[in-house]
């Protein structure tokens, strides 16, 4: 284990300061994959140079693109003139490191007539099934063959339009649909689509590239395929996940943290919940900066149920639940998006939090995990006196929660596996120091 992989944190003090956020970690990699759809140059701005950006840059280069990066300026440029399949075994490495490679299938089928799917990687927060992706690609006319490691897909006649009904508004399947439908022959419709801001961002870039996309009411997306797409110079949507993470830190430590580079509309659901939890916020005149703080002595307990957009985002819950260990009363959480997102609560218990997890649906409505024996609900009793201890980061959002908990706790905590945070938070250590965190 390297020094960079370990954080020593002394907590127990309010944090104050300003942190900038740039483009969404959940949006920019998909924009980079979309660049494979055109031979013309694509420039993406407001890029947050987290580790995943480097992985995707290497991925599109392995598929025949040339890339240039300007981390200081937040710019990535991609030209995909000579797209081809990756070398033997090369794609497996990317699939083990990220869940993005599966999204290259539609562009590769369009450009080369062939693609591969391996078991997807990424954070350990539950299953990331490729079934939805396969269903979308099959509907577009792709043929698949099962292999020892995944699937090989072919579309010798090209992609054709299709009407697809998703059983769940999957973000990944919606992205796969968009990347395929925009260049498929004829019209396509996706019903029960995901409509997250990051999806709208991908649609925005594809539309500027020449795509014909209409978002209809009731989660329906209609696309008329075009023969070619052109290059584009595009600015990515800000990272609403990171903004909410720093907000949770202000709530947990009774501090005051300003986040710059945000959009209020992307955070509207979170802001309502944050205020109900005893926090408050104020936006700058131009709306690009927001300051978060706690407006009462202790946070207020809540009943929280995660959902697809415009519901309460699943990635928002670990930092907020960690902050609510300091609430005066009982908080109830029902996680409905990922079946295994509550593993981080074990570490919170090690710090002294009072948390119990359940297989039952402790929400207003039963969810798809209710009869599958997944521990996806939790009861948190506060306020808890947290004490520093040794922790190991299991996934990205849990990792920030561990840091948040350590900064709320008395004494010193040692957090190993901290380099995982570099996947989602640019200049993470520098930002912690900027708000007064004691790292040593």
C-alpha positions as CSV (number, residue, x, y, z in Angstrom):
1,X,0.0,0.0,0.0
2,X,1.4,3.4,-1.0
3,X,1.3,6.6,1.1
4,X,-1.1,8.1,-1.5
5,X,-3.5,5.2,-0.8
6,X,-3.8,6.1,2.9
7,X,-5.4,9.1,4.6
8,X,-4.8,10.0,8.3
9,X,-7.6,12.4,9.4
10,X,-8.1,14.1,12.7
11,X,-11.7,15.2,13.0
12,X,-14.1,16.9,15.4
13,X,-13.9,20.5,14.1
14,X,-16.2,22.5,11.7
15,X,-14.9,23.0,8.2
16,X,-15.0,26.2,6.2
17,X,-13.8,27.1,2.7
18,X,-14.6,27.0,-1.0
19,X,-14.2,24.1,-3.4
20,X,-14.7,24.1,-7.2
21,X,-16.4,21.4,-9.2
22,X,-16.1,20.8,-12.9
23,X,-17.8,18.4,-15.3
24,X,-19.8,15.4,-14.1
25,X,-17.9,12.1,-13.6
26,X,-21.0,10.4,-14.7
27,X,-21.4,12.5,-17.9
28,X,-18.0,13.2,-19.4
29,X,-16.9,9.5,-20.1
30,X,-20.2,9.0,-22.0
31,X,-19.5,12.2,-24.1
32,X,-16.0,10.8,-24.8
33,X,-17.6,7.5,-26.0
34,X,-20.0,9.5,-28.2
35,X,-17.0,10.9,-30.0
36,X,-16.5,7.5,-31.6
37,X,-19.6,8.1,-33.7
38,X,-18.0,10.7,-35.9
39,X,-14.7,11.0,-37.8
40,X,-14.6,14.7,-37.1
41,X,-12.8,16.2,-34.0
42,X,-14.8,16.5,-30.8
43,X,-13.7,18.8,-28.0
44,X,-15.2,18.5,-24.5
45,X,-14.8,21.3,-21.9
46,X,-15.3,21.6,-18.2
47,X,-13.7,18.2,-17.7
48,X,-12.8,17.1,-14.2
49,X,-9.7,15.1,-14.6
50,X,-10.5,12.2,-12.2
51,X,-9.0,8.8,-12.8
52,X,-11.9,7.6,-14.9
53,X,-11.2,10.2,-17.6
54,X,-7.7,8.7,-18.1
55,X,-9.1,5.2,-18.3
56,X,-11.7,6.3,-21.0
57,X,-9.0,8.2,-22.9
58,X,-6.9,5.1,-23.0
59,X,-10.0,3.1,-24.1
60,X,-10.9,5.3,-27.1
61,X,-7.3,5.4,-28.1
62,X,-7.2,1.6,-28.0
63,X,-10.2,1.7,-30.4
64,X,-8.4,3.8,-32.9
65,X,-8.9,7.4,-31.7
66,X,-6.3,10.1,-31.0
67,X,-6.8,12.2,-27.9
68,X,-5.2,15.3,-26.4
69,X,-5.8,16.5,-22.8
70,X,-5.4,19.8,-21.0
71,X,-6.0,19.1,-17.3
72,X,-5.4,22.7,-16.3
73,X,-7.9,24.0,-18.8
74,X,-10.3,21.1,-18.3
75,X,-10.3,20.1,-22.0
76,X,-10.3,16.7,-23.8
77,X,-10.2,16.5,-27.6
78,X,-10.9,13.3,-29.5
79,X,-10.6,12.4,-33.2
80,X,-11.9,9.0,-34.1
81,X,-11.0,8.7,-37.8
82,X,-9.8,5.1,-37.8
83,X,-12.0,3.2,-35.3
84,X,-11.3,-0.5,-35.0
85,X,-11.7,-3.3,-32.4
86,X,-9.2,-3.4,-29.5
87,X,-6.4,-5.9,-29.6
88,X,-6.9,-9.4,-28.2
89,X,-7.2,-9.2,-24.4
90,X,-6.9,-5.4,-24.4
91,X,-10.6,-4.7,-23.9
92,X,-10.7,-7.0,-20.9
93,X,-8.3,-4.7,-19.0
94,X,-10.7,-1.8,-19.5
95,X,-13.8,-3.8,-18.5
96,X,-12.1,-4.8,-15.3
97,X,-11.4,-1.2,-14.4
98,X,-14.6,0.5,-15.5
99,X,-18.2,0.0,-16.6
100,X,-17.8,2.4,-19.5
101,X,-16.5,-0.1,-22.2
102,X,-19.9,-1.7,-22.6
103,X,-21.2,1.6,-24.0
104,X,-18.7,1.4,-26.9
105,X,-20.8,-1.4,-28.3
106,X,-23.3,0.7,-30.3
107,X,-20.6,3.0,-31.8
108,X,-18.4,0.0,-32.7
109,X,-21.2,-1.8,-34.3
110,X,-21.9,1.3,-36.3
111,X,-18.3,1.9,-37.3
112,X,-17.0,-1.7,-37.6
113,X,-20.0,-4.1,-37.6
114,X,-18.6,-5.9,-34.5
115,X,-18.2,-5.4,-30.7
116,X,-17.5,-7.3,-27.5
117,X,-19.0,-7.2,-24.0
118,X,-17.0,-8.4,-21.0
119,X,-18.2,-8.5,-17.4
120,X,-18.3,-4.8,-16.4
121,X,-16.3,-3.3,-13.6
122,X,-16.5,-0.2,-11.5
123,X,-17.6,0.2,-7.9
124,X,-18.8,-2.8,-5.9
125,X,-22.3,-1.5,-5.2
126,X,-24.4,-4.4,-6.6
127,X,-24.9,-6.1,-9.9
128,X,-24.3,-4.2,-13.1
129,X,-26.1,-6.5,-15.5
130,X,-25.4,-6.4,-19.2
131,X,-28.8,-7.8,-19.9
132,X,-30.5,-4.4,-20.5
133,X,-27.6,-3.4,-22.9
134,X,-27.9,-6.7,-24.8
135,X,-31.7,-6.3,-25.1
136,X,-31.2,-2.8,-26.6
137,X,-28.5,-3.9,-29.1
138,X,-30.5,-7.0,-30.1
139,X,-33.5,-4.8,-30.8
140,X,-31.2,-2.7,-33.2
141,X,-30.5,-5.9,-35.1
142,X,-27.2,-7.0,-33.5
143,X,-26.5,-10.7,-33.2
144,X,-24.7,-12.0,-30.1
145,X,-22.7,-15.1,-29.3
146,X,-21.9,-16.1,-25.8
147,X,-18.2,-16.6,-24.9
148,X,-16.3,-17.6,-21.8
149,X,-15.8,-14.0,-20.9
150,X,-18.9,-12.3,-22.2
151,X,-20.4,-11.8,-25.6
152,X,-19.3,-11.1,-29.2
153,X,-21.8,-9.0,-31.2
154,X,-22.1,-8.4,-34.9
155,X,-24.3,-6.2,-37.1
156,X,-23.1,-6.9,-40.7
157,X,-26.2,-5.2,-42.1
158,X,-25.9,-2.2,-39.8
159,X,-28.1,-1.0,-37.0
160,X,-31.8,-0.4,-37.6
161,X,-34.4,1.5,-35.7
162,X,-36.5,-0.2,-33.0
163,X,-39.2,0.4,-30.4
164,X,-37.8,-0.7,-26.9
165,X,-39.5,-0.9,-23.5
166,X,-37.2,-0.9,-20.5
167,X,-38.4,-2.8,-17.4
168,X,-36.5,-0.3,-15.3
169,X,-35.3,3.2,-16.3
170,X,-31.6,2.2,-16.5
171,X,-29.2,5.0,-17.1
172,X,-26.7,2.7,-18.9
173,X,-29.3,1.1,-21.2
174,X,-30.7,4.6,-22.1
175,X,-27.2,5.7,-23.0
176,X,-26.7,2.6,-25.1
177,X,-30.0,3.3,-26.8
178,X,-29.0,6.9,-27.6
179,X,-25.6,5.9,-28.9
180,X,-27.2,3.4,-31.3
181,X,-30.4,5.1,-32.3
182,X,-28.8,8.3,-33.5
183,X,-27.1,6.4,-36.4
184,X,-29.6,3.5,-36.8
185,X,-31.6,3.4,-40.0
186,X,-35.1,4.7,-39.4
187,X,-36.9,5.7,-36.3
188,X,-36.4,4.5,-32.7
189,X,-38.4,4.9,-29.5
190,X,-37.3,4.1,-26.0
191,X,-40.1,3.8,-23.3
192,X,-39.4,4.0,-19.6
193,X,-36.1,5.8,-20.3
194,X,-33.8,7.4,-17.7
195,X,-34.0,11.2,-17.8
196,X,-31.1,12.1,-15.4
197,X,-29.3,15.4,-16.1
198,X,-26.3,13.4,-17.4
199,X,-28.7,11.8,-20.0
200,X,-29.9,15.2,-21.0
201,X,-26.3,16.3,-21.4
202,X,-25.5,13.4,-23.7
203,X,-28.6,14.2,-25.7
204,X,-27.5,17.8,-25.9
205,X,-24.1,16.9,-27.3
206,X,-25.5,14.4,-29.8
207,X,-28.1,17.0,-31.0
208,X,-25.3,19.5,-31.6
209,X,-23.5,16.7,-33.6
210,X,-26.5,16.5,-35.9
211,X,-28.7,13.9,-34.2
212,X,-32.5,14.1,-34.2
213,X,-33.7,13.4,-30.7
214,X,-37.0,14.3,-29.0
215,X,-37.7,13.7,-25.3
216,X,-41.4,13.1,-24.8
217,X,-43.4,13.1,-21.6
218,X,-43.6,9.9,-19.5
219,X,-40.0,8.9,-20.0
220,X,-40.2,8.4,-23.8
221,X,-37.3,9.3,-26.1
222,X,-37.8,9.3,-29.9
223,X,-34.9,9.3,-32.3
224,X,-34.7,9.5,-36.1
225,X,-31.4,8.1,-37.3
226,X,-29.0,10.1,-39.4
227,X,-26.3,8.8,-41.8
228,X,-23.4,10.8,-40.3
229,X,-22.7,13.0,-37.3
230,X,-20.3,15.9,-37.2
231,X,-17.7,17.1,-34.7
232,X,-18.6,19.4,-31.8
233,X,-17.1,21.7,-29.2
234,X,-19.2,21.0,-26.1
235,X,-19.2,22.0,-22.4
236,X,-20.1,19.2,-19.9
237,X,-22.7,19.5,-17.2
238,X,-21.3,20.2,-13.6
239,X,-21.0,17.3,-11.2
240,X,-24.1,17.3,-9.0
241,X,-22.8,14.3,-7.0
242,X,-19.6,16.1,-5.9
243,X,-21.5,19.2,-5.0
244,X,-23.8,17.2,-2.7
245,X,-20.8,15.4,-1.1
246,X,-19.3,18.7,0.0
247,X,-22.8,19.9,1.2
248,X,-23.0,16.8,3.4
249,X,-19.6,17.6,4.9
250,X,-20.8,21.1,5.9
251,X,-23.9,19.5,7.5
252,X,-22.0,16.8,9.4
253,X,-19.3,19.1,10.8
254,X,-21.4,22.2,11.4
255,X,-19.2,24.1,9.0
256,X,-19.8,26.4,6.1
257,X,-18.7,25.2,2.6
258,X,-19.1,27.0,-0.7
259,X,-19.2,25.0,-3.9
260,X,-18.5,26.8,-7.2
261,X,-19.4,25.7,-10.7
262,X,-22.8,24.3,-10.0
263,X,-26.4,24.4,-11.5
264,X,-29.3,24.7,-9.1
265,X,-31.7,22.8,-11.3
266,X,-29.6,19.6,-11.1
267,X,-29.6,19.8,-7.3
268,X,-33.3,20.8,-6.7
269,X,-34.4,17.5,-5.2
270,X,-31.3,17.3,-3.0
271,X,-31.6,20.9,-1.8
272,X,-35.2,20.2,-0.5
273,X,-34.0,17.2,1.4
274,X,-30.9,19.0,2.7
275,X,-33.1,21.8,4.1
276,X,-35.5,19.3,5.7
277,X,-32.4,17.7,7.3
278,X,-31.6,21.0,9.1
279,X,-29.2,22.4,6.6
280,X,-29.5,25.6,4.6
281,X,-28.0,27.1,1.5
282,X,-27.6,30.3,-0.5
283,X,-26.8,30.8,-4.2
284,X,-24.7,33.6,-5.6
285,X,-26.4,36.2,-7.8
286,X,-25.4,34.4,-11.0
287,X,-26.4,31.0,-9.6
288,X,-23.0,29.4,-10.2
289,X,-21.9,29.2,-6.6
290,X,-23.8,27.8,-3.5
291,X,-22.9,28.0,0.2
292,X,-24.0,25.2,2.5
293,X,-24.3,25.3,6.3
294,X,-26.3,23.8,9.2
295,X,-29.0,26.1,10.5
296,X,-29.8,24.3,13.8
297,X,-27.7,22.8,16.6
298,X,-28.2,19.2,15.3
299,X,-29.4,17.8,11.9
300,X,-33.0,16.7,11.7
301,X,-33.8,13.0,11.2
302,X,-35.6,12.1,8.0
303,X,-37.2,9.3,6.0
304,X,-35.3,9.0,2.7
305,X,-36.1,6.9,-0.3
306,X,-33.8,6.8,-3.2
307,X,-35.2,6.7,-6.8
308,X,-34.3,7.4,-10.4
309,X,-34.4,11.0,-11.5
310,X,-36.2,13.2,-10.5
311,X,-36.2,11.3,-7.3
312,X,-33.5,11.4,-4.6
313,X,-30.3,10.1,-6.3
314,X,-28.7,6.9,-5.0
315,X,-25.2,8.5,-5.0
316,X,-26.4,11.3,-2.7
317,X,-27.4,8.9,0.1
318,X,-24.1,7.7,1.6
319,X,-22.7,11.2,2.5
320,X,-26.1,12.4,3.7
321,X,-26.8,9.3,5.8
322,X,-23.4,9.7,7.3
323,X,-24.2,13.3,8.2
324,X,-27.5,12.1,9.7
325,X,-25.7,9.9,12.2
326,X,-25.5,13.3,14.0
327,X,-29.2,13.9,13.8
328,X,-31.4,14.1,16.9
329,X,-33.6,11.1,16.4
330,X,-34.3,8.2,14.0
331,X,-33.6,8.3,10.3
332,X,-35.0,5.7,7.9
333,X,-33.5,4.9,4.5
334,X,-34.9,2.8,1.7
335,X,-32.4,2.2,-1.2
336,X,-34.3,1.3,-4.4
337,X,-31.7,1.7,-7.2
338,X,-28.7,-0.5,-6.1
339,X,-29.3,-3.6,-4.0
340,X,-25.9,-3.5,-2.3
341,X,-25.2,0.1,-1.5
342,X,-25.4,-0.1,2.3
343,X,-22.0,-1.9,2.8
344,X,-20.5,1.4,4.0
345,X,-22.7,1.3,7.1
346,X,-20.5,-1.4,8.7
347,X,-17.6,1.2,8.8
348,X,-19.9,3.8,10.3
349,X,-20.8,1.3,13.1
350,X,-17.1,0.8,13.7
351,X,-16.9,4.5,14.3
352,X,-19.7,4.4,16.8
353,X,-22.8,5.0,14.7
354,X,-26.0,3.2,15.6
355,X,-27.3,1.6,12.4
356,X,-29.3,-1.5,11.6
357,X,-29.9,-2.7,8.0
358,X,-32.9,-4.8,6.8
359,X,-34.0,-6.8,3.9
360,X,-37.5,-5.3,4.1
361,X,-38.7,-2.3,2.1
362,X,-38.8,0.5,4.7
363,X,-40.3,3.0,2.3
364,X,-43.6,4.2,1.1
365,X,-43.8,1.6,-1.7
366,X,-42.2,-1.9,-2.2
367,X,-39.2,-1.9,-4.6
368,X,-37.7,-4.6,-6.9
369,X,-35.4,-5.8,-4.1
370,X,-38.0,-6.4,-1.5
371,X,-38.4,-10.1,-2.2
372,X,-34.8,-10.9,-3.0
373,X,-33.2,-10.9,0.4
374,X,-31.0,-7.8,-0.2
375,X,-30.2,-5.7,2.8
376,X,-31.4,-2.4,1.2
377,X,-33.0,-0.5,4.1
378,X,-31.5,1.0,7.2
379,X,-32.5,2.6,10.5
380,X,-30.1,5.2,11.9
381,X,-30.4,6.4,15.5
382,X,-28.6,9.6,16.4
383,X,-26.9,11.6,17.5
384,X,-23.9,9.2,17.6
385,X,-20.6,10.0,19.3
386,X,-18.2,9.0,16.6
387,X,-14.6,8.0,17.5
388,X,-11.7,7.7,15.0
389,X,-10.7,4.2,13.9
390,X,-9.1,2.3,10.9
391,X,-11.2,2.1,7.8
392,X,-10.9,0.7,4.2
393,X,-12.7,2.2,1.3
394,X,-14.9,-0.3,-0.6
395,X,-16.3,2.0,-3.3
396,X,-16.3,5.7,-4.5
397,X,-19.3,7.2,-2.7
398,X,-18.7,5.1,0.4
399,X,-15.2,6.4,0.4
400,X,-16.3,10.0,0.7
401,X,-18.7,9.0,3.5
402,X,-15.8,7.5,5.4
403,X,-13.8,10.7,5.0
404,X,-16.9,12.7,6.1
405,X,-17.4,10.4,9.1
406,X,-13.7,10.7,10.1
407,X,-13.9,14.5,9.9
408,X,-17.0,14.3,12.1
409,X,-15.4,12.0,14.7
410,X,-13.2,12.8,17.6
411,X,-9.6,11.7,17.3
412,X,-7.7,10.3,14.4
413,X,-8.8,7.8,11.7
414,X,-6.7,6.0,9.2
415,X,-8.4,5.4,5.8
416,X,-6.8,2.9,3.5
417,X,-7.8,2.5,-0.2
418,X,-8.2,6.2,-0.4
419,X,-6.9,6.4,-3.9
420,X,-10.3,5.1,-5.1
421,X,-11.6,8.6,-4.3
422,X,-9.5,9.9,-7.2
423,X,-12.0,8.1,-9.5
424,X,-14.6,10.7,-8.7
425,X,-13.1,13.7,-7.0
426,X,-10.5,15.8,-8.8
427,X,-7.7,17.1,-6.5
428,X,-9.4,15.5,-3.6
429,X,-6.7,16.0,-1.0
430,X,-6.1,19.6,-2.0
431,X,-9.9,20.4,-1.7
432,X,-10.0,18.8,1.8
433,X,-7.1,21.0,2.9
434,X,-8.8,24.0,1.4
435,X,-11.8,23.6,3.7
436,X,-9.5,23.1,6.8
437,X,-9.4,19.3,7.1
438,X,-6.5,18.1,9.2
439,X,-4.6,15.5,7.1
440,X,-1.3,14.1,8.2
